[in-house]
Amino acid sequence: MAYETVGGTYYATPKTYADTQDVAFLVDAQGRLQTTGDAAAIAAAGYETVAASQTAQVLGSTGAIGDRIVRLVIQPTATTVGVVTLIDNATTIYSYPGGTVGADLKPWTVDLNMKSVSGAWKLTTGVGVTVVAIGSFT
């Protein structure tokens, strides 16, 4: 990630798989952090839950090019879990291979902040794992 300062505004240029739009961080007169750019879209995001053992569940009613996925929260429900796969219409973007996760069953997050370039976002979940997909889905 690159940073630069322009007139008191800090700009961060994140490197992501599908979206390299700048995000600006501002500090207001009271010293509170303010955000612009993609951060505003992230703050307005909704979510969709995906149960275990689902195959290519569409995120949103129909999904569309331009839908944004911000984050996945992956929650194991057993000590051995199946695969979690994120698909942009027909292209696999992210895949967690599954396996043994240990007895504590702690969730973990995958930060994405990506826009779909070919259609609906879809999630496939294996046995023993659920997902909350956070984003803006059509």
C-alpha positions as CSV (number, residue, x, y, z in Angstrom):
1,M,0.0,0.0,0.0
2,A,1.3,3.4,-0.9
3,Y,0.7,6.6,1.1
4,E,1.0,10.2,0.2
5,T,-0.1,13.5,1.8
6,V,-1.8,16.2,-0.3
7,G,-2.9,19.4,1.6
8,G,-3.4,17.5,4.9
9,T,-5.2,14.6,3.4
10,Y,-3.7,11.2,3.6
11,Y,-4.2,9.0,0.5
12,A,-3.8,5.2,0.6
13,T,-3.7,3.3,-2.6
14,P,-4.6,-0.3,-1.8
15,K,-3.6,-3.1,-4.1
16,T,-6.5,-5.5,-4.5
17,Y,-7.3,-8.1,-7.1
18,A,-10.0,-6.2,-9.0
19,D,-10.2,-2.7,-7.7
20,T,-7.3,-0.1,-7.2
21,Q,-9.4,3.0,-6.5
22,D,-7.8,5.4,-4.0
23,V,-9.3,5.9,-0.5
24,A,-8.7,9.2,1.2
25,F,-8.5,9.6,5.0
26,L,-9.4,13.0,6.4
27,V,-9.2,14.4,10.0
28,D,-12.0,16.8,10.9
29,A,-11.6,19.9,13.2
30,Q,-12.4,17.7,16.2
31,G,-9.7,15.2,15.3
32,R,-12.1,12.5,14.2
33,L,-11.1,10.3,11.3
34,Q,-13.3,10.8,8.2
35,T,-13.3,8.6,5.1
36,T,-14.2,9.2,1.5
37,G,-14.1,7.1,-1.7
38,D,-14.6,3.4,-1.4
39,A,-14.7,3.6,2.4
40,A,-18.2,5.2,2.2
41,A,-19.4,2.3,0.1
42,I,-18.0,-0.2,2.6
43,A,-19.8,1.6,5.5
44,A,-23.1,1.3,3.6
45,A,-22.7,-2.5,2.9
46,G,-25.2,-5.1,3.8
47,Y,-24.7,-8.8,4.4
48,E,-25.9,-12.2,3.4
49,T,-25.5,-15.5,5.3
50,V,-24.5,-18.7,3.6
51,A,-25.2,-22.0,5.4
52,A,-22.9,-25.0,5.4
53,S,-23.0,-27.3,2.3
54,Q,-24.3,-24.8,-0.2
55,T,-23.3,-24.9,-3.9
56,A,-22.8,-21.6,-5.8
57,Q,-25.3,-19.6,-3.7
58,V,-25.9,-16.2,-5.4
59,L,-25.3,-13.2,-3.2
60,G,-28.3,-10.9,-3.5
61,S,-31.5,-11.6,-5.4
62,T,-29.9,-12.0,-8.8
63,G,-26.4,-10.5,-8.5
64,A,-24.8,-8.3,-11.2
65,I,-21.6,-6.9,-12.6
66,G,-20.5,-4.1,-10.3
67,D,-21.8,-5.7,-7.1
68,R,-19.2,-5.2,-4.3
69,I,-18.0,-7.8,-1.9
70,V,-16.1,-6.3,1.1
71,R,-15.4,-9.1,3.4
72,L,-16.1,-12.8,4.2
73,V,-16.5,-13.9,7.8
74,I,-15.9,-17.6,7.8
75,Q,-17.3,-19.5,10.8
76,P,-16.4,-23.1,11.4
77,T,-19.1,-25.2,13.1
78,A,-17.0,-28.4,13.4
79,T,-13.3,-29.1,14.0
80,T,-12.9,-30.4,10.4
81,V,-14.4,-28.2,7.7
82,G,-15.0,-28.3,4.0
83,V,-13.9,-25.9,1.2
84,V,-15.2,-22.3,1.0
85,T,-15.1,-20.9,-2.6
86,L,-15.9,-17.4,-3.8
87,I,-16.9,-17.1,-7.4
88,D,-17.4,-14.1,-9.7
89,N,-20.1,-15.5,-12.0
90,A,-18.0,-18.4,-13.3
91,T,-14.4,-17.5,-12.2
92,T,-13.1,-18.7,-8.8
93,I,-11.6,-15.7,-7.0
94,Y,-10.8,-17.1,-3.6
95,S,-10.8,-20.7,-2.2
96,Y,-10.2,-21.8,1.4
97,P,-9.1,-25.5,1.2
98,G,-10.8,-26.6,4.4
99,G,-9.2,-29.1,6.8
100,T,-8.8,-29.2,10.6
101,V,-9.3,-25.9,12.3
102,G,-8.9,-26.9,16.0
103,A,-11.3,-27.1,18.9
104,D,-11.8,-23.4,19.5
105,L,-13.9,-22.9,16.3
106,K,-12.9,-19.2,16.0
107,P,-14.2,-17.3,13.0
108,W,-11.8,-15.5,10.7
109,T,-12.2,-12.8,8.1
110,V,-11.1,-12.4,4.5
111,D,-10.9,-8.8,3.4
112,L,-11.6,-8.4,-0.3
113,N,-13.2,-5.0,-1.3
114,M,-13.7,-6.1,-4.9
115,K,-16.3,-5.4,-7.6
116,S,-17.7,-8.2,-9.7
117,V,-16.5,-8.0,-13.3
118,S,-18.6,-10.8,-14.8
119,G,-21.8,-11.3,-12.9
120,A,-23.2,-12.4,-9.6
121,W,-21.0,-13.2,-6.7
122,K,-21.5,-16.8,-5.6
123,L,-20.3,-18.7,-2.5
124,T,-19.9,-22.5,-2.1
125,T,-19.5,-23.8,1.4
126,G,-18.5,-27.3,2.5
127,V,-19.5,-29.3,5.5
128,G,-19.0,-27.7,8.9
129,V,-18.5,-24.1,7.8
130,T,-20.8,-21.1,7.4
131,V,-20.1,-17.7,5.9
132,V,-21.4,-14.2,6.3
133,A,-20.7,-12.2,3.1
134,I,-20.5,-8.5,3.6
135,G,-21.0,-6.2,0.6
136,S,-23.6,-4.6,-1.7
137,F,-25.4,-7.2,-3.7
138,T,-28.2,-6.7,-6.3
